Amino acid sequence: MSDTDQSEATQIQDSLPEYRLPVIRVPARPSDQNPGGSIFGGWIMSYVDIAGSIPALERVRGPVVTRAVDSFEFKKPVFVGDLVSCYAEIVYEGRTSMKVRVEVYAERLSKGETITVKVTEAVLTYVAIDEYRRPRQIPKK
Ligand SMILES: CC(C)(COP(=O)(O)OP(=O)(O)OC[C@H]1O[C@@H](n2cnc3c(N)ncnc32)[C@H](O)[C@@H]1OP(=O)(O)O)[C@@H](O)C(=O)NCCC(=O)NCCS
């Protein structure tokens, strides 16, 4: 076991949220690595943006664009072989915009045991747009 595994294994582990399904699950591959040996932050950011757009798209049933990244934290590294799961939920609805919280968990499956860690947490703002790419009112529920 590496030092990282050892310290994570002895900590109280995170667990995947049981009450909802991830919107994306993807394994981290060697081509996604940075020279430091962990996964490139931009790879994770890209999946976070895609994951966050999913509940927004489902809510408005039309196109949305990312307007802002309100917060973004890389809490723990992701490594090659980790199974990465992104959970996303709308936490605020305005007139045309929605804030979506995205939580990312890594299951360190390649190490022979299941260690689950929350690796990233972010809040992004998506805006519903019309055919002229202008902000569009979110439909009533
Ligand atoms: C999204 C876009 C059409 C909105 O245009 P805009 O002139 O900012 O529109 P508005 O000022 O009316 O704001 C629209 C909504 O965004 C919100 N908003 C604007 N700036 C924001 C910011 N910095 N952070 C969070 N929300 C913001 C507004 O509060 C408003 O929400 P509401 O209607 O729920 O109150 C325009 O900014 C755009 O095209 N941006 C580029 C999007 C893009 O290419 N993203 C990357 C690829 S998907």
The ligand as a Tripos MOL2 file, in Angstrom:
@<TRIPOS>MOLECULE
LIG
   48    50     1     0     0
SMALL
NO_CHARGES

@<TRIPOS>ATOM
      1 C1        -25.7050   32.8610  -20.2570 C.3       1 LIG1
      2 C2        -25.8950   34.2170  -20.9570 C.3       1 LIG1
      3 C3        -26.8110   34.0550  -22.1590 C.3       1 LIG1
      4 C4        -26.5600   35.1000  -19.9090 C.3       1 LIG1
      5 O1        -26.5550   36.4030  -20.3720 O.3       1 LIG1
      6 P1        -26.5710   37.6090  -19.3050 P.3       1 LIG1
      7 O2        -26.5170   38.8530  -20.0700 O.co2     1 LIG1
      8 O3        -25.5560   37.3390  -18.2370 O.co2     1 LIG1
      9 O4        -28.0220   37.4510  -18.6930 O.3       1 LIG1
     10 P2        -28.6050   38.0530  -17.3660 P.3       1 LIG1
     11 O5        -27.7920   39.1760  -16.8280 O.co2     1 LIG1
     12 O6        -30.0720   38.2600  -17.6390 O.co2     1 LIG1
     13 O7        -28.4480   36.8400  -16.3120 O.3       1 LIG1
     14 C5        -29.0920   35.6210  -16.5450 C.3       1 LIG1
     15 C6        -29.0880   34.8610  -15.2570 C.3       1 LIG1
     16 O8        -27.7410   34.5510  -14.8980 O.3       1 LIG1
     17 C7        -27.4820   34.9960  -13.5640 C.3       1 LIG1
     18 N1        -26.0940   35.4430  -13.5080 N.ar      1 LIG1
     19 C8        -25.5260   36.4330  -14.2200 C.ar      1 LIG1
     20 N2        -24.2360   36.5430  -13.8890 N.ar      1 LIG1
     21 C9        -23.9790   35.5880  -12.9760 C.ar      1 LIG1
     22 C10       -22.8160   35.2100  -12.2440 C.ar      1 LIG1
     23 N3        -21.6570   35.8240  -12.4190 N.pl3     1 LIG1
     24 N4        -22.9320   34.1920  -11.3760 N.ar      1 LIG1
     25 C11       -24.0820   33.5430  -11.1930 C.ar      1 LIG1
     26 N5        -25.2430   33.8600  -11.8440 N.ar      1 LIG1
     27 C12       -25.1680   34.8880  -12.7100 C.ar      1 LIG1
     28 C13       -28.4360   36.1450  -13.3500 C.3       1 LIG1
     29 O9        -28.6590   36.3540  -11.9490 O.3       1 LIG1
     30 C14       -29.6610   35.6210  -14.0630 C.3       1 LIG1
     31 O10       -30.3250   34.6570  -13.2690 O.3       1 LIG1
     32 P3        -31.9130   34.7970  -12.8980 P.3       1 LIG1
     33 O11       -32.6600   35.0690  -14.1620 O.co2     1 LIG1
     34 O12       -32.2450   33.4330  -12.3270 O.co2     1 LIG1
     35 O13       -32.0210   35.8870  -11.8840 O.co2     1 LIG1
     36 C15       -24.5320   34.8340  -21.4210 C.3       1 LIG1
     37 O14       -23.8330   35.2560  -20.2650 O.3       1 LIG1
     38 C16       -23.6790   33.8360  -22.1680 C.2       1 LIG1
     39 O15       -23.9710   33.4650  -23.2940 O.2       1 LIG1
     40 N6        -22.5390   33.4080  -21.5360 N.am      1 LIG1
     41 C17       -21.6600   32.4190  -22.1560 C.3       1 LIG1
     42 C18       -22.1030   30.9910  -21.7950 C.3       1 LIG1
     43 C19       -21.1180   29.9900  -22.2800 C.2       1 LIG1
     44 O16       -20.6600   30.0370  -23.4190 O.2       1 LIG1
     45 N7        -20.7500   29.0290  -21.3940 N.am      1 LIG1
     46 C20       -19.7030   28.0810  -21.6460 C.3       1 LIG1
     47 C21       -20.0980   26.9300  -22.4570 C.3       1 LIG1
     48 S1        -21.6270   26.1560  -22.0100 S.3       1 LIG1
@<TRIPOS>BOND
     1     1     2 1
     2     2     3 1
     3     2     4 1
     4     2    36 1
     5     4     5 1
     6     5     6 1
     7     6     7 2
     8     6     8 1
     9     6     9 1
    10     9    10 1
    11    10    11 2
    12    10    12 1
    13    10    13 1
    14    13    14 1
    15    14    15 1
    16    15    16 1
    17    15    30 1
    18    16    17 1
    19    17    18 1
    20    17    28 1
    21    18    19 ar
    22    18    27 ar
    23    19    20 ar
    24    20    21 ar
    25    21    22 ar
    26    21    27 ar
    27    22    23 1
    28    22    24 ar
    29    24    25 ar
    30    25    26 ar
    31    26    27 ar
    32    28    29 1
    33    28    30 1
    34    30    31 1
    35    31    32 1
    36    32    33 2
    37    32    34 1
    38    32    35 1
    39    36    37 1
    40    36    38 1
    41    38    39 2
    42    38    40 1
    43    40    41 1
    44    41    42 1
    45    42    43 1
    46    43    44 2
    47    43    45 1
    48    45    46 1
    49    46    47 1
    50    47    48 1
@<TRIPOS>SUBSTRUCTURE
     1 LIG1         1 GROUP 0 **** ****
